[in-house]
């Protein structure tokens, strides 16, 4: 058994590292081993990654890094010297291998290694571009079919068909278009007016195919077009059939009316529209939530098979805000889970993924004490759980007055929808009510109970001791009768009984 383990370790060392024999012949053309280095590579969020710079005829190697869309190169180590983190990149094999334990979005960019001679002269350098991606392991692909489009003769129309193949990247994954005779529509010779464009994303795990009809003819309205999504899974292939409909315009004659009749009609309409506009502007979010909570909205009617309506991801310093939002939503009949309920001694990222997959929507609280000098890669990697949610069910809550600096991966990602948490904590205020209305509009909607943004009646909650311990806290303290008041440090959460915790929470304002 021991020999088998040693054999596997040796194989990994030889075939995944730069193990080379010495060579004293300085030849610039033979500095880097071309079959052991790459110009471009992928890295999956939360996984282990090695970047190679296998070389000969050098004295030492230095590394530099430039972030995606960055302007400057940073010399290794590019993290702040005061930062204590287990996720800092490290060097192996005489600096020929750069190792990153836990890939995050901030690791995306260009890595450059430079080989130097004994006189510190540059012999050569090589750059590797790393693209970070996130995917979900699937047993079969998820296909999104095209929608029926309307067009007119001489115009242009497009159809989009997408296949999400999960983490199984394979050449067999394909999204293609066919006509009624099963001829491929990307053949420019057979169909000069048709154009098919395929775009691969996230290491070819998502493929989007767009079918465009140029200079529409009358015969196009009579044909059926088919999108076929196939994969290497051997099951779950999908076929979608769609057709183009002709848009029609109706022209009617208008009878002539006098100026007096126009004034008699316009004046009351202006007054009514003004009142409606003012009323709608003031109570827009409450009206919208009231209406959407009472009409069928199938995929957002409730949490479905999930245990929670929403999962709130936050840092330790934002625990009070997370618990305040949790209590308010629970009082309105929602099931809410916060990351602060993760107990000590557990694998945090694994529990976060479990809660995320068991929730219908996600709320990310923008870290209020984030520092650009001391960024938090742990929180950044945990945010990768947003892959389990549709973009319209992911919301970033940001305090109006926060002390920390900007968080780059949130600031640069335009898919995040951010709403401000009002500074006042009075539930009867206009801004507080609008905040909870906007938050509920981006969550699975319940009927009846959640039509009011701020409920004045205490509702049934599902609080317990599991929601009292903040994220990354691994110490559980027990209150003893002797000396408890002298041993409890400031801001240290104390595990109390469920009954006492419930009393304190009901008496505390949001």
C-alpha positions in Angstrom: 0.0 0.0 0.0 2.8 2.4 0.9 4.7 1.6 -2.3 1.5 2.3 -4.3 1.1 5.8 -2.7 4.8 6.6 -3.3 4.4 5.6 -6.9 1.4 7.9 -7.5 3.3 10.7 -5.8 6.3 10.1 -8.0 4.2 10.1 -11.2 2.4 13.3 -10.2 5.8 14.9 -9.5 7.4 13.9 -12.8 4.4 14.5 -15.1 3.0 17.6 -13.5 6.2 19.4 -12.6 9.3 20.7 -14.4 11.8 17.9 -13.6 14.7 18.5 -16.0 18.4 17.5 -16.2 21.0 20.2 -15.9 22.4 21.8 -19.1 25.1 24.4 -19.1 24.8 25.3 -22.8 23.4 28.8 -23.0 21.2 28.8 -26.1 18.5 31.5 -26.1 16.3 29.5 -28.5 16.2 26.6 -26.0 15.3 28.4 -22.8 11.6 27.2 -22.5 10.3 23.7 -23.1 7.5 24.3 -25.5 5.6 21.1 -24.8 5.5 21.8 -21.0 4.2 25.5 -21.1 1.0 27.1 -22.4 0.0 30.5 -23.8 -3.6 30.1 -22.5 -5.3 28.0 -19.9 -8.4 27.7 -17.8 -8.8 27.6 -14.1 -12.0 26.6 -12.3 -13.2 28.5 -9.2 -12.4 26.8 -5.9 -10.0 24.3 -7.5 -6.2 23.7 -7.4 -4.1 25.1 -10.3 -0.4 24.9 -11.4 1.1 27.3 -14.0 4.3 26.0 -15.6 7.4 27.8 -16.8 9.7 24.9 -17.6 13.1 26.1 -18.7 16.8 25.3 -19.3 20.0 27.2 -19.2 19.0 29.7 -16.5 20.2 30.8 -13.1 16.9 31.9 -11.6 13.3 32.7 -12.5 11.0 35.5 -11.4 7.2 35.8 -11.8 4.9 38.7 -12.5 1.1 39.0 -12.6 -1.2 41.5 -14.3 -4.9 41.3 -13.5 -7.6 41.1 -16.2 -8.0 44.6 -17.7 -5.1 45.7 -15.4 -2.5 48.3 -16.3 0.5 47.3 -14.2 2.6 44.2 -13.6 3.1 43.0 -10.0 6.2 41.2 -8.9 5.8 38.0 -6.9 4.7 37.9 -4.2 2.0 40.3 -5.3 0.0 40.1 -2.1 0.6 42.6 0.7 3.4 41.5 3.0 1.3 41.9 6.1 -1.4 39.6 4.8 -1.7 36.2 6.5 -3.5 33.9 4.1 -3.1 30.2 3.2 -4.2 30.9 -0.3 -1.1 32.9 -1.4 0.6 31.5 -4.5 3.8 29.6 -3.9 6.7 28.6 -6.1 8.2 25.1 -6.7 10.8 23.4 -8.9 13.3 26.2 -8.7 10.6 28.7 -9.4 9.5 26.9 -12.6 6.0 26.1 -11.2 3.5 28.6 -9.7 1.0 26.9 -7.5 -2.4 28.4 -6.4 -4.4 26.3 -3.9 -7.9 27.8 -4.2 -8.6 29.7 -7.4 -10.8 32.8 -7.1 -12.0 35.4 -9.6 -9.1 37.7 -8.6 -6.7 35.1 -10.0 -7.8 35.8 -13.6 -5.1 37.6 -15.7 -1.7 37.1 -17.3 1.2 35.4 -15.5 4.7 36.1 -16.8 7.9 34.3 -15.9 11.3 35.7 -16.7 14.5 33.6 -16.9 17.7 35.4 -15.7 21.4 34.5 -16.0 23.8 34.5 -13.2 24.6 38.2 -14.0 20.8 39.0 -13.7 20.5 39.5 -17.4 17.2 38.6 -19.0 17.5 35.5 -21.1 13.9 35.2 -22.1 10.3 35.4 -20.8 7.0 33.6 -21.3 3.4 34.7 -20.6 0.4 32.5 -19.8 -3.1 33.9 -19.8 -5.5 32.3 -17.2 -9.2 32.6 -17.7 -11.2 31.7 -14.5 -14.6 30.1 -15.0 -17.3 28.5 -12.8 -19.6 25.6 -13.7 -22.0 23.1 -12.2 -21.5 19.3 -12.4 -24.5 17.8 -14.2 -25.7 14.4 -15.2 -27.3 15.8 -18.3 -27.3 19.1 -20.2 -29.8 21.9 -19.7 -31.1 23.3 -22.9 -32.8 26.7 -23.5 -34.8 26.8 -26.7 -35.6 29.7 -29.1 -38.7 31.8 -29.0 -41.1 32.5 -31.8 -40.2 35.8 -33.5 -42.2 38.2 -35.7 -40.8 39.9 -38.8 -41.7 41.6 -42.1 -40.6 41.0 -45.6 -37.2 42.6 -46.2 -36.3 42.8 -42.5 -34.0 40.8 -40.3 -34.7 38.5 -37.4 -32.7 36.3 -35.0 -33.3 33.2 -32.9 -31.1 32.1 -30.0 -30.6 28.5 -28.7 -28.4 27.7 -25.7 -27.0 24.5 -24.1 -25.5 24.4 -20.6 -23.4 21.3 -20.5 -22.0 21.7 -16.9 -18.4 20.9 -16.2 -18.2 18.2 -18.9 -16.3 20.0 -21.6 -16.3 17.7 -24.7 -16.1 18.2 -28.5 -19.4 16.2 -28.7 -21.3 19.1 -27.0 -23.0 20.9 -29.8 -25.8 23.3 -30.6 -26.8 23.3 -34.3 -29.7 24.5 -36.6 -31.5 22.6 -39.4 -34.3 23.3 -41.8 -37.3 21.0 -42.6 -35.1 18.7 -44.7 -32.4 18.5 -42.0 -29.9 20.5 -44.0 -27.6 22.5 -41.7 -28.5 26.2 -41.8 -24.8 27.3 -41.5 -24.1 26.3 -45.1 -23.6 29.7 -46.9 -24.0 28.0 -50.3 -27.4 26.5 -49.7 -28.7 29.4 -47.6 -27.0 32.7 -48.5 -29.5 34.7 -46.5 -29.1 32.6 -43.3 -26.3 33.0 -40.8 -25.4 30.8 -37.7 -23.0 32.1 -35.1 -21.8 30.0 -32.1 -20.3 31.5 -29.0 -18.6 29.3 -26.3 -18.4 30.5 -22.7 -16.9 29.1 -19.4 -14.4 26.7 -21.0 -16.9 25.5 -23.6 -19.3 24.4 -20.9 -22.0 26.8 -22.3 -22.6 27.1 -26.0 -24.9 29.7 -27.4 -26.0 29.5 -31.1 -27.7 32.4 -32.9 -29.6 31.9 -36.1 -30.2 35.0 -38.2 -32.4 35.5 -41.3 -31.5 38.4 -43.5 -33.8 40.0 -46.1 -36.9 38.0 -45.0 -38.9 36.5 -47.9 -42.5 35.4 -47.9 -41.4 31.7 -48.0 -39.6 32.0 -44.7 -43.0 32.4 -42.9 -44.0 28.9 -44.1 -40.9 27.0 -42.9 -40.0 25.4 -39.6 -36.5 25.7 -38.2 -35.0 23.2 -35.7 -32.4 23.7 -33.0 -30.7 20.5 -31.8 -28.8 20.4 -28.5 -26.6 17.3 -28.2 -23.9 16.3 -25.7 -21.5 13.6 -24.7 -23.7 12.5 -21.8 -25.6 10.1 -23.9 -28.9 11.4 -22.6 -30.8 14.7 -22.2 -30.5 15.8 -25.9 -33.1 18.3 -26.8 -34.9 19.3 -30.1 -36.7 22.7 -30.5 -38.8 23.6 -33.5 -39.6 27.3 -34.1 -41.0 29.3 -37.0 -41.2 32.9 -38.1 -44.5 34.8 -38.0 -45.4 37.7 -40.2 -46.0 40.9 -38.3 -49.1 42.9 -39.4 -50.0 46.6 -39.1 -53.5 47.8 -38.9 -54.3 51.3 -40.2 -57.6 52.9 -39.2 -59.1 56.2 -40.1 -59.5 58.9 -37.4 -62.5 61.2 -37.3 -61.9 65.0 -37.1 -62.8 66.8 -33.8 -62.9 70.5 -32.8 -60.4 72.4 -30.6 -63.1 72.7 -27.8 -63.6 69.0 -27.8 -59.8 68.4 -27.6 -59.6 70.7 -24.6 -62.5 69.0 -22.9 -60.7 65.6 -23.3 -57.1 66.6 -22.7 -57.6 68.7 -19.5 -59.1 65.9 -17.4 -56.7 63.4 -18.9 -53.7 65.5 -17.9 -55.0 65.9 -14.3 -55.7 62.2 -14.0 -52.4 61.2 -15.5 -50.5 63.6 -13.2 -52.2 62.1 -10.1 -51.5 58.6 -11.3 -47.9 59.4 -12.1 -47.3 61.0 -8.6 -49.0 58.1 -6.8 -47.1 55.5 -8.8 -43.8 57.3 -8.3 -44.3 57.3 -4.5 -45.7 53.8 -4.1 -44.2 52.1 -7.1 -42.5 49.2 -5.4 -45.3 48.5 -3.0 -47.9 48.5 -5.8 -45.7 46.2 -7.9 -45.2 43.8 -5.1 -48.9 43.9 -4.2 -49.9 43.0 -7.8 -47.2 40.4 -8.5 -48.1 38.6 -5.2 -51.6 38.0 -6.4 -51.2 36.8 -10.0 -49.8 33.5 -11.2 -46.0 33.7 -11.6 -45.2 30.0 -11.7 -41.5 29.7 -11.2 -41.5 32.3 -8.4 -44.7 31.5 -6.6 -42.9 29.9 -3.7 -39.6 28.2 -2.8 -40.7 25.0 -4.5 -38.7 22.0 -3.5 -36.1 24.1 -1.7 -36.1 24.5 2.1 -35.4 28.2 2.1 -36.8 31.2 0.1 -33.4 33.0 0.4 -29.9 32.4 1.6 -28.0 35.5 2.9 -24.2 35.4 2.5 -22.3 37.9 4.6 -19.0 38.6 6.5 -18.6 38.5 10.3 -18.8 42.3 10.7 -22.2 42.3 8.9 -23.9 39.7 11.1 -26.2 42.2 12.8 -27.5 43.5 9.4 -28.0 39.9 8.2 -29.9 38.9 11.3 -32.1 42.1 11.0 -33.0 41.3 7.4 -33.6 37.6 8.4 -36.0 38.5 11.3 -38.0 40.9 9.1 -38.4 38.4 6.2 -39.2 35.6 8.7 -41.9 37.7 10.3 -43.5 37.9 6.8 -43.6 34.1 6.4 -40.3 33.5 4.6 -37.8 30.8 5.3 -34.4 32.4 5.6 -30.9 31.0 6.1 -27.8 33.1 6.8 -24.2 32.1 6.4 -23.7 33.2 10.1 -25.4 30.0 11.1 -22.5 27.8 10.0 -21.1 26.2 13.1 -17.4 26.0 14.0 -15.4 23.0 12.9 -17.2 22.6 9.5 -15.9 23.1 6.0 -17.3 26.6 5.3 -17.4 26.6 1.5 -19.0 23.1 1.5 -21.8 24.2 3.8 -22.3 27.5 1.8 -22.8 25.4 -1.3 -25.3 23.1 0.5 -27.3 26.1 1.7 -27.2 27.7 -1.7 -28.5 24.6 -3.5 -31.3 24.3 -0.9 -32.4 28.0 -1.4 -34.4 29.6 -4.1 -32.7 33.0 -4.1 -29.4 34.6 -2.9 -28.7 37.9 -1.1 -25.0 39.0 -0.8 -24.3 41.7 1.8 -21.5 43.9 0.5 -18.6 43.7 3.1 -18.7 46.9 5.1 -15.1 46.8 6.3 -13.4 45.5 3.1 -9.8 46.8 2.6 -8.0 46.8 -0.8 -4.7 46.3 1.2 -6.1 43.2 2.9 -8.7 41.7 0.5 -10.7 38.6 1.6 -10.2 35.7 -0.9 -12.3 33.5 1.3 -15.5 35.6 0.9 -14.7 36.0 -2.8 -14.6 32.3 -3.3 -17.8 31.8 -1.4 -19.6 34.2 -3.7 -19.1 31.6 -6.4 -22.2 29.9 -5.0 -24.2 32.4 -7.1 -23.8 29.9 -10.0 -26.8 27.9 -8.5 -29.2 30.9 -9.0 -30.7 32.7 -11.9 -29.3 36.3 -12.3 -32.7 37.8 -11.4 -32.6 36.0 -8.0 -29.2 37.3 -6.9 -29.1 40.6 -5.1 -26.3 42.6 -3.5 -27.3 44.6 -0.4 -25.0 47.6 0.3 -25.0 49.8 3.4 -25.5 53.5 2.7 -22.5 54.4 4.8 -19.7 51.7 4.7 -16.2 52.1 6.0 -14.5 49.6 3.7 -13.1 50.1 0.2 -14.5 48.8 -3.1 -14.7 45.0 -3.8 -13.3 44.6 -7.3 -15.1 41.4 -8.5 -18.5 43.0 -7.5 -17.7 46.5 -8.9 -16.6 45.1 -12.3 -19.4 42.5 -12.7 -22.4 44.3 -14.3 -24.7 41.3 -13.7 -25.0 42.1 -10.0 -28.1 44.1 -9.0 -27.3 46.2 -6.0 -29.8 47.9 -3.6 -29.0 50.3 -0.8 -29.9 49.5 2.8 -31.3 52.7 4.4 -29.4 54.2 7.3 -32.5 54.5 9.6 -33.8 51.5 11.3 -37.4 52.7 11.7 -39.8 50.2 10.1 -42.4 52.8 9.5 -40.1 55.0 7.4 -40.7 55.3 3.6 -37.1 54.3 2.7 -37.2 51.2 4.9 -40.5 50.0 3.3 -39.2 50.5 -0.2 -36.0 48.6 0.6 -37.9 45.4 1.7 -40.2 45.8 -1.3 -37.3 45.9 -3.7 -35.7 42.9 -1.9 -38.9 40.8 -2.1 -39.3 41.5 -5.8 -36.0 39.7 -6.3 -37.1 36.7 -4.3 -39.6 33.8 -4.8 -43.0 35.4 -4.1 -45.5 34.1 -1.6 -49.2 35.1 -1.6 -51.0 37.1 1.0 -48.3 37.3 3.7 -45.7 39.3 1.9 -47.7 42.1 0.4 -46.6 44.6 3.1 -43.0 45.6 3.0 -42.8 46.2 6.8 -45.2 44.2 8.9 -46.2 45.6 12.3 -47.6 42.3 13.5 -45.1 39.7 14.8 -45.1 36.7 12.4 -43.9 33.2 13.0 -40.2 32.8 12.6 -37.9 29.9 12.4 -35.0 31.2 14.4 -32.9 29.0 16.5 -29.4 28.5 17.7 -28.2 27.6 14.3 -28.5 31.2 13.2 -26.5 32.7 16.0 -22.8 31.9 15.2 -21.1 34.2 12.6 -19.1 32.9 9.6 -15.5 31.8 10.2 -16.1 31.7 14.1 -15.0 28.3 15.5 -15.2 29.0 19.2 -18.4 28.2 21.1 -18.6 29.7 24.6 -20.9 28.6 27.4 -22.1 31.0 30.0 -21.2 30.0 33.5 -22.6 31.5 36.6 -19.2 32.4 38.0 -17.3 35.2 36.3 -19.2 35.2 33.0 -19.4 39.0 32.9 -15.6 39.2 33.2 -14.7 36.7 30.6 -16.9 37.6 27.6 -15.0 39.8 25.1 -16.6 42.6 23.2 -18.6 41.5 20.1 -18.2 37.8 20.8 -21.4 35.9 20.0 -22.8 33.9 23.0 -24.8 30.7 22.5 -28.1 31.2 24.5 -31.2 29.2 24.8 -33.7 29.4 22.0 -36.3 30.9 24.3 -34.1 33.8 25.5 -32.8 34.4 22.1 -36.3 34.7 20.7 -37.3 37.2 23.4 -34.2 39.4 22.7 -34.8 39.4 19.0 -38.4 40.4 19.2 -37.5 43.4 21.5 -34.7 44.5 19.2 -35.6 47.0 16.4 -34.7 46.2 12.8 
